[in-house]
Amino acid sequence: MAMDSLAPAGPRPGPVLQRLMARGAAFLGSRVALMGGAMSWVSERHLVAALSNAGAFGTIACGAMEPDRLAEEIAGTQALTDRPFGVNLITMHPRLQPLVETCLAAKVSHIVFAGGIPPGAAIRAAKEGGAKVVCFAPALALAKKLVRSGADALVIEGSEAGGHIGPVSLNVLAQEILPVLAAEVPIFVAGGIGRGEAILSYLEMGAAGVQLGTRFVCAAESIAHPRFKQAFLRGAARDAVPTVQLDERFPVIPVRALQNEGTKRFMEHQAAVLERFQSGVVTKEAAQLEIEHFWAGALRRAVIEGDVEQGSLMAGQSVGMVTAIQPAAEIIAELLAQAEAALARRQGAGAAG
Ligand SMILES: Cc1cc2nc3c(=O)[nH]c(=O)nc-3n(C[C@H](O)[C@H](O)[C@H](O)COP(=O)(O)O)c2cc1C
């Protein structure tokens, strides 16, 4: 009774699922080995606390926040939950070290480094300060390097995911990385996961847990603008496509998002910049900057202001499985029920055979 009153409210996995999730859940300090992937502007205190309070593990997206602003967001989240949650830091942030210190001062239990290989000093500072370190690994060789550098756990994210993506699908990354490294560190898999059957399969392949982003955008607790949520409710898998690069001399980092006016205009913008470069009006560096600048502030415009025409509608291919606005706890319960039903079907098939 005393133990139970300390446990989070919300859905519970059955014994088999609990066993499959045990390592990931112990690492996260949650009941369910399910991370809410950090989503800039979306993953703030309300969604993060709702996920952690429901027994999963929320992650604040630091994005471009400065240390003071991050400290506020952490304190705001701590006021809404006493369960563990993480903070996701983008490694290119010019103030990465002060951001790590901000997390440590606030006693954040898990720091997730995203967007590139984190400097060794940042990993060491986080660990010496008592936080667990989670890193994104885009390939097996880098995954091994990150484990050697001290990563306590890894996220492997396939190209099905929403936001900035690598070139390889989770299907392939999981086969390449899990058999080699799952025994060494807990590995959480991300990208394209929208149902419990898929969660079960990845756990059986050796994943310690999963990370979902797109599926939580339409959580009732998510502060995303109603028009942003509507776009997700309407979107199908084939609408969530990576940004297209027009010319190989001007690289564009692929971002998976729902197509809209903005994505069309981006093609025209690249063509216009290219023409001005070719006619000598702008230098190569200036042209590259103009191309990169196009999307500045675009995710905020879509998520916060609801500009779904010109803003960036970052979304993964699992967007087609987002069909209703539901409390986070209900989404998690649904995912667990789907995994349980798949287990039951297998046990039934085993008994019949
Ligand atoms: C709107 C949006 C914003 C995102 N922003 C970030 C971010 O700031 N940092 C990050 O590491 N990942 C970011 N992601 C990726 C998620 O954390 C997560 O790994 C991904 O959504 C998982 O794939 P799924 O969308 O198929 O569930 C973002 C994803 C979305 C959909």
The ligand as an SDF file (V2000), in Angstrom:
LIG
                    3D

 31 33  0  0  0  0  0  0  0  0999 V2000
    7.7660   18.2390  -34.0910 C   0  0  0  0  0  0  0  0  0  0  0  0
    9.0120   17.4500  -33.7640 C   0  0  0  0  0  0  0  0  0  0  0  0
   10.1020   18.1150  -33.1880 C   0  0  0  0  0  0  0  0  0  0  0  0
   11.2520   17.4020  -32.8320 C   0  0  0  0  0  0  0  0  0  0  0  0
   12.2760   18.0650  -32.2150 N   0  0  0  0  0  0  0  0  0  0  0  0
   13.3530   17.3650  -31.7740 C   0  0  0  0  0  0  0  0  0  0  0  0
   14.3680   18.0080  -31.0100 C   0  0  0  0  0  0  0  0  0  0  0  0
   14.3020   19.2100  -30.7400 O   0  0  0  0  0  0  0  0  0  0  0  0
   15.4220   17.2550  -30.5890 N   0  0  0  0  0  0  0  0  0  0  0  0
   15.5050   15.9050  -30.8620 C   0  0  0  0  0  0  0  0  0  0  0  0
   16.4770   15.2700  -30.4520 O   0  0  0  0  0  0  0  0  0  0  0  0
   14.5460   15.2660  -31.5760 N   0  0  0  0  0  0  0  0  0  0  0  0
   13.4770   15.9570  -32.0080 C   0  0  0  0  0  0  0  0  0  0  0  0
   12.4590   15.2870  -32.6640 N   0  0  0  0  0  0  0  0  0  0  0  0
   12.5400   13.8060  -32.7760 C   0  0  0  0  0  0  0  0  0  0  0  0
   11.8320   13.1220  -31.5690 C   0  0  0  0  0  0  0  0  0  0  0  0
   12.5100   13.3560  -30.3680 O   0  0  0  0  0  0  0  0  0  0  0  0
   11.7170   11.5970  -31.7260 C   0  0  0  0  0  0  0  0  0  0  0  0
   12.9810   10.9700  -31.7100 O   0  0  0  0  0  0  0  0  0  0  0  0
   10.9950   11.2090  -32.9990 C   0  0  0  0  0  0  0  0  0  0  0  0
    9.8210   11.9650  -33.0930 O   0  0  0  0  0  0  0  0  0  0  0  0
   10.6840    9.7080  -32.9840 C   0  0  0  0  0  0  0  0  0  0  0  0
   10.0890    9.3110  -34.1670 O   0  0  0  0  0  0  0  0  0  0  0  0
    8.4950    9.3690  -34.4360 P   0  0  0  0  0  0  0  0  0  0  0  0
    8.2050   10.8000  -34.7080 O   0  0  0  0  0  0  0  0  0  0  0  0
    8.3330    8.5130  -35.6120 O   0  0  0  0  0  0  0  0  0  0  0  0
    7.8260    8.8620  -33.1950 O   0  0  0  0  0  0  0  0  0  0  0  0
   11.3300   15.9980  -33.0640 C   0  0  0  0  0  0  0  0  0  0  0  0
   10.2250   15.3460  -33.6660 C   0  0  0  0  0  0  0  0  0  0  0  0
    9.0770   16.0400  -34.0090 C   0  0  0  0  0  0  0  0  0  0  0  0
    7.9280   15.2980  -34.6140 C   0  0  0  0  0  0  0  0  0  0  0  0
  1  2  1  0
  2  3  1  0
  2 30  2  0
  3  4  2  0
  4  5  1  0
  4 28  1  0
  5  6  2  0
  6  7  1  0
  6 13  1  0
  7  8  2  0
  7  9  1  0
  9 10  1  0
 10 11  2  0
 10 12  1  0
 12 13  2  0
 13 14  1  0
 14 15  1  0
 14 28  1  0
 15 16  1  0
 16 17  1  0
 16 18  1  0
 18 19  1  0
 18 20  1  0
 20 21  1  0
 20 22  1  0
 22 23  1  0
 23 24  1  0
 24 25  2  0
 24 26  1  0
 24 27  1  0
 28 29  2  0
 29 30  1  0
 30 31  1  0
M  END
$$$$
